[in-house]
Amino acid sequence: MEPLCEQFLTLREVTEADLPIFFTQQLDKSAHEMAAFTVKDPEDRDGFIAHWTRILNNDSIVKRAILLNGQIVGNISCFELFGLPTIGYWIDKSFWGKGIATNALTLFLEDLGLRPVYARVAHDNIGSIRVLEKNGFQPFGVYRAFSEARSEEVEELILIKHT
């Protein structure tokens, strides 16, 4: 694969036509375990489509497809969680470690313009923590929550970006 600097990363509005691609991208069990706070059954297509249909119909959620050279490689969004604007993203596992999440988050934050903004990540998801830190997120707190993907309580780091 070419270095990211030689590729073209863009964000665009999510459409209903993107949902089958998003569904396929999230099927990897090890990715679910890493993310920790996902659905119990990633193979539940109907549940996935229903969840994303609610997202598409909610104008308060900012949602973007992440494209690399025109190919959808993931999604990123900002939604309210516990009354706070919170960032979430999913990158197809085959594109991990290539700087895509970091650069997509940079673009998203520039477009979003909202501050402060928060992110939550499993304490052992080092890759995602690094993506957030590279984008100026700093530790804010720690929370313990039940992880459907891991079937156990997991420590979750809460990070904040002020500027």
N, C-alpha and C positions, 0 to 999 in steps of 0.2 A: 504494500500500500504506500502511496506517495505521502511525504510529510504533510501535516495538516496545513502548513503555510502555503502549499502548492495546490490546495483544494479549496473549494468554495462552500463555506458554511453559511446557511441562511435559516431564518425562522419565518414561519407563516401561520396564519390562523388554522386551527384544526377544523377539519371537515368530517362529516359522517363517513366519507369514503376512506378516511385514514384508520378507522377503528379496526378493521380486520388486520391491518399491518401492526398496529399497536398490540393487538391480541397475540399475534404470533411472536412478537418481540418479547413479551412478558412470560412466555411459557417456560423459560429456563429455570429449573428448580434451584440451582445454585445462586442465581441472581435474586430469586425471591428470598432465599435464606440470608443473603448479604443485605438486602434492603430491610429485611425483618418485618417491617410494618406494612404488610400487604394482605391480600385476601387469603383465606384458608385454602381455597381450591382454585389455583390459577387456570385449570382446564375448564372451568365453568364459563363457557362462551356467552351464554345468555346473561349470566350475572355481570360479566365484564361489559357487554354491550349496554345493559341497563344502567350500569354505573356511569359509563362514558356518555350515554344519552342525557343523563341528569347533568353532567358537567357541561355538555354542549348547550343545554337549555338554560344554564345559569349565567346570566350576563355579568355577575359580579366576579366570576372566575376568569382570570386572564389565562388563556391556554394557547400554546404554540406547538406546531410540529417542528422538529429539528431536521433539517435537510443537509446532506453532504453531497455536493455535486448533483443535486436534484433528487437524491434518494432519501427517503425517510429513515432516519437512524434513531429516532426517539421523540420524546415530548417533554415539555417543561410548562409549569403553570404556577400561578399565584392564587391562593385561595385563603379563606378565613378559617383558622383553626384555633379554638379556645379564644376567639375574639381578636386574634392577631393575624396580620397578613403573613402568610407562610409560603415559602417556595418548595416545590417538589419537582422532580425530574426522573425520567427513566431513559436510559441509553441501552440500545440493543447490545448484549454482551459481546458480540463479535467486534464491536467498536470501542470497547473499554481500553483505557491506557493510551489513547491517541490524542488526548487534549480536547476532544469534542465536547465533553460535559463542561469543562472549564470555559471554553470559548463560547459555547451556547449560553451559559449562565451570564457571561459578560455582556453579550448582546441583549439578552432578556432584561437584565437589570438596567441597562442603558435605556431601553425602550419603556420599561415599567416606570422608572423615575420615582417610585414610592420608597420612602424611608421613614422610620426604620422598617426593616423586613426581616423575617425570621426563617430559620430552617431547622429541621429536626432530623437526626440521623442516628442509627444504631452506633453505639460506642466503638464497635470493632469494625465499622465500615470505613477503613482508613482511606480508601480511594475517594469516597464522597466527602469525607472530612477535608481532605486536601483540596478538592475542587472548591469547596466553600471558602476555605482559608485563602486560597489564591484570589478569590473575589472579594476579599475584605471582611468576611464574616469572622466574628470573634465569639468565644464561649460566653454563654449567658446563663445556662443552668443545666441541670440534669433531672431526668424524669425516669421513672420505671413504669413500663407498660407491658401488657401481654402481647406477644408476637404470635400471630396466627401461623406465620411461615415456620417459626421455630417451636411452636407449641410450648412456650415458656415465657416467663417474664424477662424482659431485656432492658438494659440501661440505654436510655436515649439521651443524646447530647442535644441541647438546644443552643443554637447560635444566632447571633444578631448582626445585621449590617446597618450601621448608623448613617453612613454617607455614601 
